[in-house]
Amino acid sequence: MEFENKVVIVTGSGGMRGTGRGIALGFAREGADVVLVDIRRPPDQLPPDEIAADWKGIESVAREIQALGRRALPVYCDVSNRTQVEGMVSEAVARLGGVDILVNNARAIIGPSDLVVNMKDDEWDRTMGVNARGTFLCCQAVARHFVACGKKGKIINISSSAGKRGSVGGGAYSASKFAVIGFTQCLALEMAPYGINVNAVCPGTIDSGRFSLREKMAAEREGVSYEEFERRRIERRSKDSPLGRASTPDDIAAMVAFLASEKARQITGQSFNVNGGEIMH
């Protein structure tokens, strides 16, 4: 198997239909042990289908990975908090013997974003804190481990199509995802002498059931359920894709697995679109 006995950290991996879970399960099926990282979310920040299914986030994903015969370590961690991130990496090393691959998938839950002229400081700070600072802190802690051990590890940062093209009302989110791409290039140059590959993946629309407060509020304004609003949104966005459909978590997981494999040993500092052709640069 491709990742036999490798240890992979996947942040933001607690969603029942999320990209993080898809990435984590993909690695486990290929022999990896997985550190599952997420925060504890209050009920008002959970998709309705997770509440109905009594989904337990990273604890539920951990049971799925263990059922595949691999080790799973669920760790609750705010990736914007240095102490918690360093503790998470130390726990992974102590309990699983080290880290070989890092996937920075955690993202700020999108709130009721506003135009830049109306944006509140806390919205900007929260989004940048998770998406940009969180990526930095996790990369720094794991890169230090790689260098100290002489390990030629792999780092994959999840950016977004929003990191290549801005949109009205997306100032904070887009800025944070552009930052991830620039940071990926800088870190790739710094880690290249150690044989460490650093790349980014830029998903477009994903049919993952991820919760968005902005969309919940829009559904309430339209007088429809959150599920119906999401179905319509995905249907509309799919029409923007030349391939005619939204991406799935497995589509993103496939690119992540490729970048973490030896097949990609000569690739670093790149940001790959996985969006059905929505954006082609």
N, C-alpha and C positions, 0 to 999 in steps of 0.2 A: 504493500500500500504506500501511496505517495508520501504520507506524513507519519509513518509508523514511529511511535514513541516521541514525537515532537510535542512541545508544549506551546499552546497558542493562547494569547489573551485576546478576547473580543469584548470591547466595551459596547454598552448599549444593546445588550443581547437578551433582554427579558421579554420583549414583545411576542405575543402568541403568533402573530403573522408577520413579524418584523424581519428586516434584513439581517439584523444581528443574530437572531436565532437561526436563520438560513445559513449564514456563514459558519456559525459554530457547529451545526449538525453536519455540514459538508466536510469540515475538517475531521470531525469525529468518525465519520464513515470511512475516511481515508487513514485512520489509525492514530489520530492525534488525541492528546489529552487537552482539555479546554478549561481556561479560567474565564468564568462568566461574570461580567461586571455590569452593574446597573445601580440606580438609586431605588429607594422605596417610594412608590408613587401613591399619592392619595387617590381615593375612589373617583374623584371628579376629574382626574387626569388619565383615566383608563378608558379604552374603547369599550363600547357596550358589550361586544362579543366576549371580551375577557372577563367582564363582571359576570356575565351569564354562565360562563364555563368554569367559574371559580379558579381562574388562572393565577398561578403564584409566581409569575415572572421568572427570574433566573433559577429559582428552586425547581420549577416545573421543567425548564430546559435541562437542568442538571440531571433530573431523573431520566429524561429521554437519552441523554448521552451515556449515562451509566447502563441503560438498557442495551446500548450498542457495544458494551464491554469495554468502554474507555472511562478514564477518570475525569471527573468534573468538579471544579472548585468554584462555587458561587460566592462572590464577594460584593457586598454593598459598598459603593464608593462614589463620592461626588468627584468627578474627574477635574473639576475646577479648583479642588482643594489639594494643595501640595502634600500636606501630611497624609491625607487619605490615599493619594496616588502612590506615594512612596511606600506606605504600609501595604497596599494591595500588591505591589510588585515584590516586596520582601516576603509576603505570605506565599505568593506563587512559587518563588524560589525555594523557600523553606519546605513547603509541602509537596511540591511536584518536581523539585530537583533543578529547576532553571526555567528559562523562557527562550523560545526559539523564534517565535513569530508574534508580532503585535498588529492587531487590526483596530484602528481608532474609528469606531462606528458611532459612538455616542453623539447625540445632537441635542440642542436645546429644543424643547417642545415649542412649536410655533404658537405664539400668543396672538392677540388681536392687533397685529402690526398696523402701523399708521404711516402716513407720509413723513418723510424726514423732518419737515418743518413742524410737525406735531409730535414727533417721537419723544417719549420719556426716557430719561437717563437709564432707569432700571431695565427697560426693555433692551436697550443697546448693550448694557453691561452683562445682563444675563445671557444673551445670545453669544456675545463674544467670549464670555467666561467659559461656557461649555465647549463651543465649537472651535475656537482658536486657542484659548489658554489651556483647555483640557487636552487638546491634541499636543500642544507643546509639552505639558507636564508629563503625559504618558510617554511620549517619545523620549524625553530627556531621561526619565527613570530607566526605561528599557534599554536605551542606547548605552547608558553608563554600565548596565549589566553586561551587554554584549562586549563592550570594549574591555571591561575588567576580566572577562572570561576568555577573551580571544575568539569569540563566537561570530561567525559570519551569518548574522540573523537577517530577518526580513521585517520591514515595516510597511504597512499599507494604511494610508489615511483615506477615509471616505470624505470626499468633498461633495460636489453637486453640480448639475448643470447651472445652478444659480451662482456657482463660482466662476462661470465663464460668460454669463450674460445676466445683467441686472433686470429688475422688474419693478413696476410701480408698487409701493408698499413693502418691498422686500429689502430695504436698505440695510438693516442690521444683519439679516440672514445671509444676504448676498456678500456683504463685506467680510463676514466671518469665513465664508467658503472660498472666496478669492484668497483670503489670508492663508488658508490651508494649502492651496496650490503653491503659493510663493514660498511658504515655510517648507513644503516638501522638497522643492528644488534646492533650497539652501542646505537642508539637512542631508540630502543625497550627496551633495558635494563634500560636506564635512565627514560623512561616514564612508565615502568611497575608499579612502586609504585603508580602512579596516575590513573591506570586503562586505560591507553591509549595504543591502539594497533598500531604497526608500522610494515608494511610488504612491500615487493617488488614484482613486477611482471616482468618477463623476457620474452618478446615476441621474437619470431624468425622472419622469413620473414613475412611481413604483406602486403597485397594487399590494400594499402590505398591511392595511388596516391601522397604520400609525395614527395616533390621536393628535388632533390639532384643535386648540381652543378657538382659533380663528374660524375654522370650518364648522365647529359646533355652534358658534354664535350665528354664522350664516344660515345653517340649517334651521335654527330657531326662528330667524327672521322670515325664512321661506315657508315655515309651518310644516316641515317634513322631518322625518326621523334622521338621525345622524347617519345611519346605514344607507338610507335612500339618497341622502345628499352625497355621500362618498361614492355610491354607485354611479350617480350622474356625473360627478366630477371626473372619475376615472374614464368614463365613456367619452366625455368631451376631450379630455387630454389625450386619449388614445388616438383621436383623429389628427392630432398634431404630429404624430409619429409616422414617418414614411413606411415603417413596417406594420403600422396599423394596430398596435397594442401597447399597453403599458408594460414596463418591465416587471418581473417578479423577483422576490428575494433570491431565488435560485440563479437568476441571470447575473445578479451582482456577486453572489457567492462563487460562481464559476470564474469570473475575472479575478477575484481576490485569490482564489486557489492557484490560478495560473501564475500570478505575480509572486506568490509565496513559494513556488516550486523552482526546482533547478532549471526548468525550461526557460525561466526568465532571468537567469543569472547575469545576463549582459544588458539588462534593462534597469535603469535607475533614473530618478528625477522626472518621471513622466506622469501625466495625468490623463487617464483613459476614460473616454465617454462610453457609457453603457446606457443608451437612451433611444434606441431604435431609429437613430438618425435625426432626432429633434435638433441637435446642434452638431456641427461637423468640424469643429476646430478644437 
